[in-house]
Amino acid sequence: MPEFWVNSGFHLLERDGDGHLAVTDDFLRAYLMRPEMRPVAESCAAERALHGALTDDPRAPVAPPRIAEIADADARENYQVLLAFRDRLVAAGTVEACYMALFREERVGLPALFIDQMAHVIVRNILGGTADPLWARAGELFFREQTATVQDGQILVADTETVEMYRTTGGLGSLGQLVVEAGTTPKTVELDVLTLDNAETYWGRDERHDTVLDLTFARPGLDALSRVLEAWIGHFLEVAVRIQPVQKIADERWVWHTGLDAEASVLLDDLYNQVDVGGDRLERLLSLFRLDFEDPGLMRPDIAGRPVYLALAMTPERKVRLKPQNLLVNLPLAREA
């Protein structure tokens, strides 16, 4: 299988006996190489010394007074945030354990950047045994915001950052920015919609995030997303589920649902409670799914055997912000997973 998502840092980690990602020194060290952390010409001696010490030993304890010695306020804050994240990772032992622990807390005290980066490398781990490019493209929804286009019954999602880049520069970087600022419209660049016929083109452009996923009902892209959602649940919770897209919820005994994003969560709550949601909100509903446990005995006794309904929606600005953690904390499990 082609190597992909190298920037996730997957190659710097090691799988433990459960197939989870054990935190390594090389993975911790990679964060020190980020532009926000690398010393610059203006960096003081204290900052350079701390960076060097942590590069040598990424797990070295750092007392608050040592951070206080750094002259630049932004650098001090960067070290405080990074070290807090590092300490969480080291204490948890695996990336998965760190991720899961976050959402068992009342307040997630970690920047969204780190949460997305953990989801990135975890999905890469989950996809390690598959060579399906549509699965990989669907996995991008777990850690990168998408922009949806709905037209004539077709639902397409493209990477928001890439869409914005093409909108402002025509895909030509700083040169394109100058062209736009000069009042000239850059040449339109159409992103490729992945199909079964061209899906293999994803390999080699996986870090460019310039392909479009078709989430239209009964299309392979929506099936791919369903399979990755199943794998995500199995990886974390060790339960087997079947997820299938549905066009509507026609269930008089509807008892449980989970939104895959904030918009969908509120919408499902309102539909369940028979609140009139209005046409505009319903139009923002992109996909519905039915989730069934293969072993109903793993469910809460009062829910056992009943389906769980899932939904994916876009914001009024057409953004899709999948929250995969919802599937880890909002399923009706009979035990603590």
N, C-alpha and C positions, 0 to 999 in steps of 0.2 A: 504494500500500500504506500502511496506517496506520503512523504513527511509533510505535515501541515501544522499551522498555527504555532510556528516556532517561537513567536513572540510571547506565547503564553507562559513560557518557562517550564513546560512539561518535561523537557529533556534534562532539567536540572534536579528533578525530584526522583524519588524511588518508591515503588509500590511495596506496601507491607503485605502481611499474610492475608489480609482481608481485601486486597486490591485497592486500598486507599493510598493517598499520596503522603508519604512520610516527609516531613520538613528536613531539608538538608542545608548545610552551610552555604553551598553554592547558590541555592534558591534565595536565601536571605541576603547573600552578598550581591545578588543581581539588583536588589532595590537600591543599594548604595551607588550603583552605576547609572541610575536614572538622572536626567538633567537637573531635577530639583535638588538632588543630593550631592552631585559632584562639585568639589570646590572650584571656584572661578578665580580669576586674577585678584579680585578684591577680597577674597576670603582671608580671615584672620588666622593667626597661628593656632589658636585653640580649635577652630573648625577643622583645619587641615589635620591636626593631630588626632582629633576624634574620628575623622573619616578614615585615616590610616589605621588606627587601632581596630576599628570595626571591620575594615577590609581584611585585616589579619585574622580576627576572631569575631565573626558576626554575632556570636551569642554572648559576647563580653558584657558584664553588667555596667551600666552607665548611671552614675549618681547624678541627681538634679543639679548640683553645683557645677558639674562639668559642662552641662548644656548651658548654664547661665553664663559661663565664660565666653561663649560665642558672641561676637560683637553684633552681627547682623540679626535683627529681630525675626525676619522671615526664615533665616536658616535655623534659628532656635526653635521656631514653631514646627518646621519640617522635621527636625530630629525628634521632637516630642511626639508628633503624630506617628512617625515611622517606628519609633522604638516601642510605642504602645501596641502597634500592630504586630511587631516582631515578637513581643512578649506573649501576645495571645497565641500566635502560631506555635511558638516553642512550648508553651504550657499545654496546648491541645495535642501536639505531637503529629497530627496530620492536618492537611488543608481541609478535608471534609469535616473533621471534628471541630475545627475552629469555625467553619462556616455554620455548622449546625448549632453550635453554642450561642452564636450571635442572636439567633431568632428564638431562643428560649429565654432571652432576657426581656425585661419590660421596655428597655430603651436600647436601640442598636447604636452603641457609641463608637461608630467607625465610619469614616468617609465612604461614600458610595463607590469611589474609585477602587478601593481595596475589595469591596464586596464583589464588584464586577470582575476584578482580576481573579479572585478565587473561583467564581463561577466559570470563568474562561478556562482555567486549567483543569477544573473538575470535569467539565463537559469533554475537554480533550481526553482526559483519562477514560471517561465512559465510552467515548467513540474509538478507543484504541484498537478494538478488534473488528471494526467495520471499514469497508472500502466504499461506502455509499456516499457520494458527494452531496446528495440531497439531504441526507441526515446531517452532514457537517454544516451545510448552509442553514438548515433549520436550527442547529445548535447555536448559531450566532445570536438568535433571539434571546438566549439566556443571559447575554452580557453586553449586547449592543442595542441601543434604541433604533427602532425602525420607523419609517414613514410609510403610511398606507395609501394606496390609490384604489378606489372602488369605482368601477365603471362597467356598465352593461353586464352586471352579475359577476364580473371578474374581480378578485381580490389579490392585489400584488403588494408586497412589502419590500422596501429597499432601505439600505443602511442610511440613517439620518445624516450622519457626518459626511458620507459620500455625496448624498443628494445636495447637501448645503454647499459642499465644495464645488460641485458642478454648477450649481445655481449662481455662485458668486465669481467663479473663475473659469467656467467652462472646462474644468479639468486641467487647466494649464498653469496651476500654481500661481506664483507671484506675478508672472507675466500676464496671466489671465486677469488677475486682480487689477492690474494697471489698465488693461483694455476696458474692463467694466467701469472703472472710475473715469475713464475718458469718454464714456457714454456710448461705447460700441458694444453691441451684443455679441458675446462670443459664440462660436459655432456650437450648436446643440449636440450633446453627446448622449446617446441612448444606452442605458444599461441593459445588459443581456438578461432576459428572463430564462431561468433554468428549466429545462424540460428533460424528459428521459433521453431525448436524442442528443442534447448538448451538455448534459450534466457533467461529463468528464472534464469540461473546460474549467470547472471550478478549481481543480488541482493546478497549482502554479500561480493562481491569482487569489488564493484564500486570504492573504494578508491585505489585499487591496479592498476587500469588502465592496466590490463593484458588480455583484450579481443580484438579481431580483428573484425572490421566492414567491411562487404562485400558491396562495392559500385558498383558492377557490374550492368549493365542496367537490369531493370525488377526484381531485387532482393529486398527483404524486407528492407535491410539496406539503399538503396538509397531512397526508399519511405519514410522511417523514417526520413532521413535527410531533405527531402522535406517538411514533415509535421512540423518539428521543425523550419525550415526557415519561413514557413507561420506563425507560432505562434509568432515568434520573431517580424516579421513585424506588426502583429496585436497588439501585446502588446505595442509597442512603438508608432506606427503611427495611430493606431485605424482605419485601413483599412483592409478589407478582400481581400485576394488574393488566387489564386489557382496556385500551382507550380507543374509541372509535368516534369519528366525527358524526354529528347528527344535524338535521336541519331545523328541528324544533324540539321542545320538551313537551311531549304529550303524555304526561304521567300524573294520574290522579293521586298517586301515593309518593309524589316528589317529597323527599325528606332531607336531602343533603346536597349542598353545592359549594363550589369553591371557585372564585374568580382567579384567573391567571394574571390579572393586573388590577390596579386600584379601580379603574373605570368599570371593569367587568364585575368586580366584587360588589359594588354598590348597585349596579344594574340587576344582577341576579337576586340580591336581597329584595329589591323593589318588586321584581317580577314574582318572586316567591310569596311576597306579602300582598300581591294583587294591587300594587300601586300603579296608577296610570303613569307610564314613563314617557309617553309622547313619541311621535315619529322620529324626531331628530335624534333622540338617544338610541332608539332601536336601530337606526341606520348606522350607528357607531359600533354595533355588535358585529364582529367579523366572523367568529366561529363558535360553534357549540360542540361539546364532546360529552360522551357517556363513558364513565370509568366504572369498571367492574372488578372486584377482587376475585382472583382465581380461587382463593380459599376464604369463603365468607366467615369462617371461624376466627379470622384475624381482625374482624370488624367489631365495633361495639355491639353488644347483644341486641340492643333496641334498633340497630340499623342494619344488622347482618342480612346479607342477601339483596339489599336494595342498591340501585346504582347511585353513583355520585356524578353530578353534572358539573361540567367545567365550561368556562367561557373565556374568550379572548376578545378584547374590544380596543378601540382607538380613542384617543382624546378628541376634543373638538378641533384641535390643531392637527389631527390625523396622525398623532404619534402613538406608537405601540411600545409599551414598556413592560415586557414580561417580567413577572416576579416569581421565579421558580421556587423561592422559599415558601410560597403559599402552599405548595404541594407537600411540604415537609411538616408543616405545623397545623394544617387545617383538614386533614383527612380523618375519618371516624375510626381510628385504630382502637383495638381492644386493650392494647398494652402500650407502654412507653417504648417508642422505637429508638 
